[in-house]
Amino acid sequence: MDVNKLPKIVLFYPLFMGGGAEAVGLWILEALKENYELTLFTLTDIDLDKLNSMYGTQLTKDRLKIRVVFDVRFHRLIHFLVANNGLARMLLFHFLIRIFKKHCSEYDLPISGYNATDLGGNGIQYIHWVKVIEGNALAHKISDFSLSSLKSNLCLVNSLVVGETVKKVYGCESKVIYPPVVLDVQDIAWESKENAFICSGRLTKAKEPHRVIEILKQVRDRGFEIKLYLTGGGGGTYAVGYQRRLYKTIMENSDWITLYQNLPYAEYVKVLARCKYGIHYKKEPFGISIAEMVKAGAIPFVRSQGGQVEIVGSENEELLFSNPNEAVEKIASVLSDRSKQESLKAQLKPRNNLFSTAKFKEEIQQAIADYFATSI
């Protein structure tokens, strides 16, 4: 590495289609833009202004080179295939890895912002969950994928839960750097908020929004006049059948459920800001939407196993449930006790500092500085 020039860093991130992992990838670049020469490797070109407005970054093309595999003419096709066909997604991602590996020697440090992967040499990988990239024999042939190369990377993870899983699956130690929550919400008084729950995420069976409806319906049956705001979208063609059934349930309960589908981020924040409560059924590796609820001043109810426990705090047992029946009991208990609500709000507020963009930037910068210090 030439000490007279800025070190060259290249980030692997296959496609920008929304989500917490995408925010992490962009904020890695934001954290490093002043002290390194940055390149982003991706399948299709990106609208940097739009991504900046969504995630609060201030990236510019004079500080970030973008290397794209497919011409803009193929943009819609690539996005459609990745969203709707698992095999096509895997093959396209490994095609990108193949090209990435050919060029990785041009950089001082390769980083994957999209989970564990073969970077073609020692690098850093930010892992949201395990076995996302690897596992398909045909795809491995395309990229000449090396599991030993994957295991040689320095691992950063989004939660202690993922760190433990990385150790079991890859045999690698890891460092937790919690994702940044970029939410900027109004400070609305509790009394001015609606007696409403928000549930955010893709409208897919895996996220189980139908479970949320079932739970809150039972809470309403106990006399609590609560509303539910579902915000989400996506899922591709494989989710159509599930979404059809979900839409039917929402219509049948339209007096208390409102669906906001594919909201612009600023509009989503407005909905979130006016909700007193949040709920999320799926066990998550982290759960960025839950961290957003906490930052917005909502009280979120979540599963008692998974990375989301690290967001609300294991000590806040009133918010953790292992099954739907327990969820109903705990929600009803909190809704009927104003002092308990005030106590939970006070306990949750300091946890915002765990997920700030400033903390994320500082920890990423230190991880990269340590990497270069030990690799020279």
Secondary structure, DSSP 8 states (H G I E B T S, - for coil): --TTS--EEEEE-----SSHHHHHHHHHHHHHTTTSEEEEEESS---HHHHHHHH-----TTTEEEEESS-GGGHHHHHHHHHH-HHHHHHHHHHHHHHHHHHGGGSSEEEESSSS---SSS-EEEESSSSSS---HHHHHHHT--HHHHHTSEEEESSHHHHHHHHHHH---EEE-------------GGGSEEEEEEES--STTT-HHHHHHHHHHHHHTT---EEEEEE----GGGHHHHHHHHHHHHHTTTTEEEEES--HHHHHHHHHTEEEEE--S--SS-HHHHHHHHTT-EEEEESSSTHHHHH-TT-GGGEESSHHHHHHHHHHHHT-HHHHHHHHHHHGGGGGGG-HHHHHHHHHHHHHHHHHHH-
